[in-house]
């Protein structure tokens, strides 16, 4: 309900958070090259703990992704025509891939509306949108959906895990999808869905 209330590309961000189990930072860090339509996967570069992982790409967002990629291509072409077009890269990657930093596949899937000066290497580039932009839209979408609960971007990640558990997927598989180092972190979701109390009826309900 909330995702359906999110406008424009924020709807796609919410769909990725819930459909792939990503953290908000991981979703905003997605570059064009990280999307594999053939394998239906998303590559997450240095998620929490500086770990890379592969996440699922929901079939239902592929057409929306293609529209967003077309939008990013138009922005990138405009930047190139204006004499810019460099991607915002970490220092190590910029030194390694400097000659290809202006190629389209390095661009962020959710680019910022304005170019900026890279904080370390001081070149003009286009970064991704700021996380607060999505958080602001999420608050408004939650109100429009009339959900009277505290909802953050991380709520979608929690929902991803609990939905998979309810479907009967193995907790180790979910652990890998979420990028948790310790399965104990993943096991918290068993408590969310009832854990070992599932199926137990309250004595009050026996009255």
N, C-alpha and C positions, 0 to 999 in steps of 0.2 A: 504493500500500500504506500509506503514512504517513497520507495524508488520511483513509483509511478507519478509522484508529485514533484520529483526533481526535474528542473528545466534543462534544456539543451544537453551539452556534454556532461553535465553533473549527473544526469540520469545514467550515462554509460559508466561513470566512475562508481556510482552506487551499485550498478549491476556487476561490475568486476569485483568489488569488495565482497558482495554476497555470493556471487557465482563461482569465484575462484579462491576465496578465503584470504585475500591479500590484506596487508595493513595499508593504511592510507598512503604512507610514505612510499611503499613499494608500488602502489598503483600509479602514483604521480611520477615515479622514476621510470616507468615503462617507455622504452624507445621503439621506434618503428621496427627495428631489427629483432626486437624481443618477441614479436608476435609470429607464431608459426601456424598458419592456417591449415597446412597439410596435416600436421600432427595434432592440431587443435590444442596448442599449449602456449603458455606465456613463460618466458624466462625471467626470473627475478634475480637481479644482480645485487649481490651483497646486501641481503636482507638483514634482519636483526642478528647480531653476532657475526656480521660480515660473511654470511653464508649464502652461496648461490643455490637456487633450486628451480625446479620446473613445476609449474602449476597448470591446472586444466583450463582450457578456454571453452566457455559455454557456447554451444551451437546457436543459441537464441540471440546472441549479441553480435554475430559475425557481420550481418548486414549493417548494423549500426557502427561497428568498427570500421568497415570500409568507407562509410560516409565520413567518419572522423579523420581517417587517413587522407582522404581526398581534401578535406579542409586543411589539414597540416601541410599537404603538398602545395596548396595555393599560398599559404603563408610563407613557406620556405622559398618558393619561386619568387615571391615579392621581395624577400630579404636578399636573395641572390642578385636580383635586378638592381637593388639599391646598393650593392657592393658589400653585403654582409653575408649571412647564411651559416656562420660557424655554429656548431652545437656547443652547448655548455658541457664540458667534460672535466672529470677529475684531473689533477695535474699529471698523474702517471699515465693516464690514457691519452691526454692531449699530446704529451711528448712522444708517445708511441704511435699515435694515429694522426699526427698533425696534418699530414697531406690529405687525409680523407675526412677531416672534421666537418667539412662543408657538405658532405654527401647526405642525401636525404635519410638514409637508414639510421643515422645517428640522432635524428631529431626526436624530441619528446612527443609522445602521443597526445599529451595535454599541454601544449605550449602556452607560455604567458602571453598576455596581450601586447606587451612591450619588450623591446630588446633591453639588455642591461650590460653592465661592465662585469666581467668575470672577477670574483673577489680575490682570486689568487694570481691568475695570469694576466689580468687587466685587458683582455681583448673583448670586443663587442660580440655578444652572443644572445641567444634566446633560451631562457630557462623554462622550467615547467611552472604551472600556476602555483600560487601559494596555498598551503593546506587550509588556511583560514577561509579562503574563498569557498571551498567545498563545505566546510563546517557551518558557515553562515547560511548557505543554501539548504543544508540538511536541517537546521533548526526551523526554517520556514516550512520546509516540506513536512516535517513532523507535525507542526501545527495544522497544516492543511489536511493532513491525513487523520487528524483528531486522535493521535496516539498520546495518551497521558502518561508517558514514561520517559525517563531520561534516555535519550538515544544519541550515540556518538558514532563516528566512522567505524570504530572498533566493534560496535554492536553487530554489524553485518558479518564480520569475521567470526564472532561468537555464534551467530545464527547459522553460518556455513557449517561449523563443526557439529552443532547440536542436530541439525537436519540430517547430516550424514550418519550420525550415531543412531538416530531414530530409524533410518533406513536399513540399519544393520551392518554398516560397513565396519571393517576391522579398525580398532583404535590405532594400531601401528601404521596403517595406511594413512589415516587422518593425521597422525603425528608428522609423517613425511610431508604431507600436503601443506600443513601449517608451518613447517620448518622448525618445530620444537626439538631442542636437543634432548630433553628428558621426557619420557612418556608420562611422567607424573604431572607435567604441565598440561598435557592433553587430557588426562583423566579427570580434571576438574569439570569437564563437560558432562561426564557421566552423572555428576551430582545435579547439574542443571536439569537433566531430563528425568531425574528420579533415582538414578543409580540402582543400588541393590534394594531400594524401597519400591521399585516399579512393580505394580500388580498387587501390592499389599493394600488392603482395605482398612480404613480407620475403624476402630471399634464403635465410634459414634454412628457410622453409616450402617452398622449391623442392627441398630435399634429398630 
